[in-house]
Amino acid sequence: MRETPGRLLRLLSLMQNRNDWSGAELAERLGVTVRTVRRDIERLRALGYPVETTPGTAGYRLGVGAALPPLLLDDEEAVAVAIGLRTAALGTVTGIEEASVRALAKLERFLPSRLRHRIAALGDAMVPMAGGAAVDPGVLTTIARACQGRYRLRFDYRAADGGVSVRDAEPYRLVHSGRRWYLLAFDVDRDDWRTFRVDRIRPRAPDGPRFTPRPLPEPDAAGYTSLGITTRPYRYRARVTFHASAAEVSAVLPPTVARVEPDGPHRCTVRAGADSLDVLALHLGAVGVEFTVHEPPELVEHLDRLAGRLLRARPGARRRPRE
């Protein structure tokens, strides 16, 4: 039978979308015989695709090869990859900008014009904003492997004041806030959960022993990390009820500033921290909706004084004499 490139592409697309296929299932999807499927599998192997035979089921799966074979992407997948590459070229992981640009150029070369126009429009509209903390991609992948393999991680950690300490931790999740990368881990020496900024981590080799996973402090790793970076390190920790939806408040207070917890369709609880009461008042007031402060009491007193100053700022208002 004459080789049909179109059928091979359909076969490859099916195998990239699911782990395991029986020969009969593939034959039914492609409208051919099982014998033809076997021949097409051999053609894929000859092209460098690591197709494995699953034992006992007369089935097939794509394995992991020594080299990266070509991938088949549908329209939305191709656009998603292109967006990711453009973001990486402008992002917070150092050392991959050039590789991202090269990969994007290869991808765009083979895209149909309808997709190139969509991606080009996005590129014209994107403008990078400085301020994100750059992360070494080698550090990022080392941590990711330790999270996946459940290996203890020893690393030097630089604190905000510049001091460096050696940490021994069980890594669980990498969390990206949009500006920074964070590691959620259990600090073995301190016997507690900690959130570490990845740009301040320098791993030590080799990896530590494997560990048995603990239950996470809460299922929402991103929310727990947000609480860790916005509240726990600070002198003042506020708990506030906003009389607005969580979506409305989150649009003003990002997860790097406060943790927003829904409390019904028109209420939410906000937890935030700062070393300055003025900073807390500024963040809360910026939302532009009614709110009630539950704690700390120092913030309530500070808002009373601030409200008085604002009222006296009106033209003709009577000012309090300085003591």
N, C-alpha and C positions, 0 to 999 in steps of 0.2 A: 504494500500500500504506500502511496506517495505521502511523504511527510507534510503535515499541515501546520504551518507556523501559528495560525490563528488558534487551532485547537491546543497547541502547546501553551500558548499564553493563557487560555482559559483554564487549563489544568494547573498552571503555576499560580494563577490568581486564586483558585479554590484552595490550594494547599497552603497559601500564605494567610488565608482567612480562618483556618481551623487547624488544630494540631494533628488529629488523626482521621484518616479516611480509609474505608475499605475499598478494595478494587471494584466491587459491585456498585458502591455508591458513586464513585467517580465515573464509572461507565454509564450509569443512569443519567448523571448530570450532563455528560458530554454527548450522549446519544451514540455511543460506540460500544464495542464488545470489551470484555475484561482483558482479552488478549491484546487488543489495541492499546488499552491503558498501560499494560505491562511494557509494550514497546515504547510508548511515549515517556514512561518513567525512565527507561534506559537512555532515551535521547536527552532528557533533562540532566541526568547524571553525566552524560558526555559533555554537556555544556557547563559543568562545574557546580550544579546544584546538588547539595548533599542530601539526597532522598534516602531515607532509611526505611527498611521493611520492618513493620511491627511484628514481633514474634507471636505466633499462634492465631493471628487474625487475618492473615493475607492482606494486611493493610499497609498504608504508607504514611510517612510524616516527613516534613522538612527538618533536617538536623542542623547542627552547627558546623560550618565548614572552616577551613583554614583561611579562606579569603571571602570577601563580601560579594555575593552574586548580585546581579541586577534585581531591583525590586519593582513590582507592579503597583502603581498607585492610581486610585480613582481621582476624579477632579477635586473633591473636597480634601482628600488626604494630601494631594500635591500642594494645594493652597496652604493647608495647615503646616506642612513641612517647610514651605517657603517662608511663611510668617515666623516660624520658629528660628530659621536660619537668620533672617533679618534681625530678629530680636537678639539672637546670640551675638551677632556682629556688633551690636550697640550695647550689649548687656554688661553684667557684673562678673562674668567669668573670664579672667585674664588668659591670654595666650591662644584663644580659639577664634578670635575675630577674623584673622586671615583665612583659616581653614573654613570658617562659615561662609565667607565671601566666595571662596573657590567652589564649595559645594553648591551654593546658590547659583553661581554662574553655570555649572554643569546642569543643574535641574532646569533652569530657565531656557537653556538651549533647546531642550526637547519638549517644552510645554507647547500646547496649541495656543494660537494667538488669543483666544478668548480668556485663557487663564493668565497669560503673560500680561494682558491689560489689567486684570484685577490685581495682580501682584505689584505691577508698576504703579498703579494708583495708590496702593498702600504705602509703597516706598516713598512716593512723593509727599505723602501726608505725614510720615513718621519723622519726628524730631527728637534726638536724644537729649535727656536732661542730666546734667552732672549731679553727683551727690551720692550715688550708690557705692558701697564698699566692694572693691575688686576682690575676687576669690581665685586662688590658684586652682585650675581644673584638676591637677594631680591630687591635691588635697581633697577636693570634692569627690573624686572617684574612689580614693582610698576610704573615705568615710562611708560612701555608698556601699562598697564591697563589705565593709565591716558590719553595716546594718543588715545587709542581705545574708551574710554568712554567720551572723551572731558571734562575732569575735570581739573580745575586749579591746579597747583602744586606749593606748597610752600616748599622751601628747603634752607639749608645752602650751600653756594658755596665757595670753597676755591680757591682763585686766584693763579696765578703762583708765586706771591711774598709771599704767605702764608697767606695773609689777608682773613678773612671770612666775607661774607655778606649774608643777607637774601634776597632771590629772590622770586618773585611771577610771575609765568609764565604760558602761555598757551602752553602745549607741543603738538608737531605735528608729528615729525619723529625721530626715532632712526637711526643713520647712523654708520656703522662699517667700519673703514678704513683698517682693517686687523691687526692693532696694537692697536687701541684705539676705544672706543665707544663714540659717540657724540650725544647730544640732540639738535635738531633744535626746537626752541621755540620762542614765542613772549613774551618779557619781559614787563609786564604790567606797572611797575613803571617807566621804561625807555622809554616806548612807542616806542619800536623798536624790530626788530628781533635780536636774539642772538644765538650763538652756544656755548654750554656748554660741557665740558668734563665730562662724566658720572662718572669716578673714583673720581671726585672732588665734587660730589653731595651727600648730605645727606638729604633725604626727611623728611619733617615734617608731622606728622599726625594731624588731618585727611585730606583727600583730600579737595580741595576747591570746590566752586560751578561749575556747568557745564557752558561751554562757547559756544558761536556761532562761528563756524570756520571762520577764515579769509582766503582770497586767499593767497596762499603761495607767498613769494617774487619772486619766479620763479618756473616753473614746475619741474625742475631738482633739487630735494632736496639734492642729493649727491653732485652735482656740486656746489650748493650754499654753502653747508657746507665746501667743499674743499676751496672755495674762502675765507670763514670766517676764516679758520685755517691757511691758507698759506699766506694771504695778509693783511687783515684788521688790525691785532694787531701790525704790525711792522712799524718801522720808515720809511723805504724805500719800496715803492711799485712799482714793475716793470711791464711794459707791453711790450712784445717782440714778434716780428714775426719770427718764425722759418721757413726756406725754406725746409720743410720736412713734411710728413704726421703726423697727430695727433697720429696715432698708433705708429709710430717710436719714437716720442718724449715722449709719455706716457710710453714707455718701460723703459725710463731712469729716467723720472721725475714722481714719484708716486703722487696720489692725496693729500698726506700729505705734499708734497713739493711745488706743483704748480697746478694751474688749466689750463688744456689744452683744447682749443676750436678749432675745425676744421674750416678751412677757405679755403676749396677746397681740391682736392686730394693731393696736394704737398705743402700745406701751413697750418700753424696753428698759433693761438695766444696763448701766454703763459702769465699768470698773477701769479706773485710770490712776496713774501715779505721777508724782513730780517732786522735786526737792524744793519747789517754790509754789506758794499758794497762788501767786499771780499767774503762773503758767497754767495751773489747773483751772483757774477762773477763765482765762483766755480760751482754752480748749472748750470748756463747757458753754461759754457764751457764744462761741462761733457757730454752734449748731442752729441757733435762731428759733428755738421752740421752748415751751415751758418745761421746767425740770424741777425736781425736788432732791435736795442733798440729804443723804442719810448719815454719811460719815465722810471724813472726820469732823468733829465739832469745830476744830480750828478753821476749817474751810467755811462753815456756816458763818462764823464770826467775821471772817475776812470778807465774805460777800456782802454782809451788812455794812461794813466800813466802805467797801468799794461802791455800793449802791449810793451811799451818802455822798461820796466824792463826785459821782456822776451827776447826781441831782444838783449839786452845788456848782457844776460846770455850766449850767444854763445861764444865758445872759440875764443879769439882774438878780440872780440868786444870792442870798445872803451867805457869805462864807464864814466857816468856823475859824476863829482866831487861832493862830499857831501857839502852842504852849511852850 
